Structure formats: structure tokens, C-alpha cells
Amino acid sequence: MDQFTFILGLVASIYGLLMRIPQIYKIFVTKSATDLSYISLFIGTTSEVLWFSYGYMLNDISILSSSSGHFTIVVILLLIKCYYDRKKRLEIQDNN
């Protein structure tokens, strides 16, 4: 792999990771994650595990780092969604 291909893969990985930051920010500002679906988070998690496996088989550091970063962000989104969904359920129970 030449240096240009490596740098291109690295930049693409960084941009892909930055794509999720506004979504995480919006969740924290609105204190709600109802717009996220568990199905999309499950598909995202599965996708990143498959991409990691593919990158491992190719021994491609760009794919490995990208899929690891994306997996981490999707897991963070999942944890945040679980937290805010639970908090909302408890608030509804308290109001009844």
C-alpha cells in the first residue's frame, strides 16, 4: 500500500467518525435519544464488527482503525440511548 492510499483511508476514517459527533451533541443538548432506533444501532454495530474482520483479514490498518472508532461511537450512542430511554420511562412512572 502506498502512502497516498494510506493517507486517503485515514482521512476518510476521520471524516466518517466526525459524521456522528453532531448526533451525539444533539442528544446531549436535547437530553433525548428517541429519534435513534435500536435496530439501526444493532445494524451499525454488526456492520463495524464485519468491517473490522475484513480489515483484519487484509491486515489494513485504515479499515481496522476506522471500524474500531465507528464501533466505539455506535456503542456510545447505544449506551446514551439506553440511559435517556430509561430516564424517560422513570419520569413517566413518577408522573403517574
KOLDOVEX-795505 format. One record per residue (C-alpha): x, y, z; residue number from 0; residue in three letters. Coordinates in steps of 0.25 Angstrom, whole numbers, plus 5000, padded with zeros to 4 digits. Example, Ala and Ser with C-alpha at 12.3 -4.5 7.8 and 13.67 -1.06 7.14 Angstrom:
BEGIN
- 5049, 4982, 5031, 0, ALA
- 5055, 4996, 5029, 1, SER
END
This chain:
BEGIN
- 5000, 5000, 5000, 0, MET
- 5006, 5013, 4996, 1, ASP
- 5006, 5025, 5005, 2, GLN
- 4995, 5033, 4997, 3, PHE
- 4985, 5021, 4999, 4, THR
- 4988, 5020, 5014, 5, PHE
- 4986, 5035, 5016, 6, ILE
- 4973, 5035, 5008, 7, LEU
- 4968, 5023, 5016, 8, GLY
- 4972, 5031, 5029, 9, LEU
- 4965, 5044, 5025, 10, VAL
- 4953, 5036, 5021, 11, ALA
- 4952, 5029, 5034, 12, SER
- 4954, 5042, 5042, 13, ILE
- 4942, 5049, 5033, 14, TYR
- 4934, 5037, 5036, 15, GLY
- 4936, 5038, 5051, 16, LEU
- 4933, 5053, 5051, 17, LEU
- 4920, 5050, 5044, 18, MET
- 4914, 5044, 5057, 19, ARG
- 4919, 5056, 5066, 20, ILE
- 4907, 5065, 5063, 21, PRO
- 4897, 5054, 5066, 22, GLN
- 4904, 5051, 5080, 23, ILE
- 4904, 5066, 5083, 24, TYR
- 4889, 5068, 5079, 25, LYS
- 4885, 5056, 5088, 26, ILE
- 4893, 5063, 5100, 27, PHE
- 4886, 5076, 5097, 28, VAL
- 4872, 5071, 5096, 29, THR
- 4874, 5060, 5106, 30, LYS
- 4866, 5051, 5097, 31, SER
- 4870, 5039, 5088, 32, ALA
- 4856, 5035, 5084, 33, THR
- 4860, 5038, 5069, 34, ASP
- 4870, 5027, 5069, 35, LEU
- 4865, 5013, 5067, 36, SER
- 4871, 5001, 5074, 37, TYR
- 4870, 4993, 5060, 38, ILE
- 4879, 5004, 5053, 39, SER
- 4889, 5003, 5065, 40, LEU
- 4889, 4988, 5064, 41, PHE
- 4892, 4988, 5049, 42, ILE
- 4903, 4999, 5051, 43, GLY
- 4910, 4990, 5062, 44, THR
- 4909, 4978, 5053, 45, THR
- 4914, 4985, 5041, 46, SER
- 4926, 4990, 5049, 47, GLU
- 4929, 4976, 5054, 48, VAL
- 4929, 4971, 5040, 49, LEU
- 4938, 4983, 5035, 50, TRP
- 4948, 4980, 5046, 51, PHE
- 4948, 4965, 5042, 52, SER
- 4950, 4969, 5027, 53, TYR
- 4961, 4979, 5031, 54, GLY
- 4968, 4969, 5040, 55, TYR
- 4968, 4958, 5029, 56, MET
- 4974, 4969, 5019, 57, LEU
- 4983, 4974, 5030, 58, ASN
- 4979, 4988, 5027, 59, ASP
- 4981, 4998, 5038, 60, ILE
- 4972, 5008, 5032, 61, SER
- 4960, 4999, 5032, 62, ILE
- 4964, 4994, 5046, 63, LEU
- 4965, 5007, 5052, 64, SER
- 4952, 5013, 5045, 65, SER
- 4943, 5001, 5049, 66, SER
- 4949, 5001, 5063, 67, SER
- 4945, 5016, 5064, 68, GLY
- 4932, 5014, 5058, 69, HIS
- 4929, 5003, 5067, 70, PHE
- 4932, 5011, 5079, 71, THR
- 4923, 5022, 5075, 72, ILE
- 4912, 5013, 5072, 73, VAL
- 4913, 5007, 5086, 74, VAL
- 4914, 5020, 5092, 75, ILE
- 4901, 5024, 5084, 76, LEU
- 4895, 5011, 5089, 77, LEU
- 4898, 5014, 5104, 78, LEU
- 4893, 5028, 5103, 79, ILE
- 4880, 5023, 5097, 80, LYS
- 4878, 5013, 5108, 81, CYS
- 4881, 5024, 5118, 82, TYR
- 4871, 5034, 5113, 83, TYR
- 4861, 5024, 5110, 84, ASP
- 4861, 5018, 5124, 85, ARG
- 4861, 5033, 5129, 86, LYS
- 4849, 5036, 5121, 87, LYS
- 4842, 5023, 5126, 88, ARG
- 4845, 5027, 5140, 89, LEU
- 4840, 5041, 5139, 90, GLU
- 4827, 5035, 5133, 91, ILE
- 4825, 5026, 5144, 92, GLN
- 4827, 5037, 5154, 93, ASP
- 4817, 5045, 5148, 94, ASN
- 4806, 5035, 5149, 95, ASN
END
